[in-house]
Amino acid sequence: MSYENIDCETLQNWLENDQAVLVDVREQAEYDEVNIPQASLVPLGEICCDRLPASDKKIVIHCLKGGRGQKACDALLAENSGLELYNLEGGISAWIESGLPVEK
């Protein structure tokens, strides 16, 4: 199985309807500076299936602009090809540009 890229509007809809969990794969300092409120932090260097939030929902990965998110999706699928994974296209940068809520 592979992952799909999704846009901010899709993610916002999924979060509002409790259909997804969000995982931020940036570093702690980046997360502390600004984050999407519903996101759990699991830095890319620590990403593995055991670190993901326990859930039967869609798993959405995000980073700053999308590159680390793609690497995280690849790593997770290498570990478990059955995961339902999504990468936020444009990362938190696109989320902020869309005017969606963040915590600073």
C-alpha positions in Angstrom: 0.0 0.0 0.0 1.1 3.6 -0.5 0.2 6.9 1.0 -1.8 9.8 -0.5 -1.1 13.5 -0.4 -4.1 15.5 0.9 -4.8 19.2 1.1 -5.5 21.4 4.1 -9.2 21.5 3.5 -9.5 17.7 3.5 -7.4 17.5 6.7 -9.5 20.2 8.5 -12.7 18.3 7.5 -11.3 15.0 8.8 -10.2 16.5 12.1 -13.5 18.3 12.6 -15.3 15.0 12.0 -12.9 13.0 14.2 -11.9 10.8 11.2 -8.1 11.2 11.5 -5.2 11.6 13.9 -2.4 14.0 13.0 1.3 13.4 13.6 3.9 16.2 13.3 7.3 14.8 12.3 9.2 18.1 12.8 11.7 18.6 15.7 10.6 19.7 19.2 11.8 23.3 18.8 9.8 23.7 15.6 6.7 22.2 17.3 7.2 24.5 20.3 7.3 27.6 17.9 4.1 26.8 16.1 1.9 23.7 15.8 -1.5 22.5 14.7 -3.5 22.0 18.0 -4.6 18.4 17.3 -1.1 17.2 16.3 1.0 14.7 18.3 4.7 15.2 18.0 6.9 12.3 16.8 10.1 13.6 15.2 11.2 12.0 11.9 14.3 10.5 13.6 12.0 8.6 16.0 9.2 7.7 13.7 8.0 4.1 13.9 4.6 2.3 14.2 5.0 2.0 18.0 5.2 5.8 18.4 2.0 6.5 16.5 -1.2 7.4 18.4 -3.3 4.3 19.0 -6.3 4.7 16.7 -8.4 3.1 14.0 -8.6 6.4 12.2 -6.8 7.7 9.2 -3.2 8.7 10.0 -2.1 12.0 8.6 1.6 13.0 8.7 2.8 16.6 8.4 6.1 18.5 8.6 7.1 22.0 7.6 6.5 21.8 3.8 6.0 18.1 3.0 9.4 16.5 2.4 9.9 15.0 5.9 6.3 13.9 5.8 7.0 11.9 2.7 10.1 10.3 4.3 8.0 9.4 7.4 5.2 7.8 5.3 7.8 5.8 3.4 9.4 4.6 6.7 6.1 3.7 8.3 4.9 1.8 5.2 8.2 -0.1 5.1 7.4 -1.2 8.7 3.7 -1.9 8.1 2.4 -1.8 4.5 -1.2 -2.0 5.8 -1.3 1.5 7.3 -3.8 4.0 6.0 -1.4 7.0 5.7 -1.8 10.5 4.3 0.8 13.3 3.9 -0.3 16.9 4.3 0.7 18.6 1.1 2.7 21.7 1.8 2.9 20.9 5.5 2.2 23.3 8.3 3.3 26.1 6.0 0.3 25.5 3.7 -1.9 25.1 6.8 -0.9 28.6 8.0 -1.2 30.1 4.5 -4.8 28.8 4.4 -5.5 30.7 7.6 -6.3 27.6 9.7 -5.7 27.6 13.4 -2.3 27.0 15.0 -0.9 27.4 18.5 2.2 29.5 19.1 
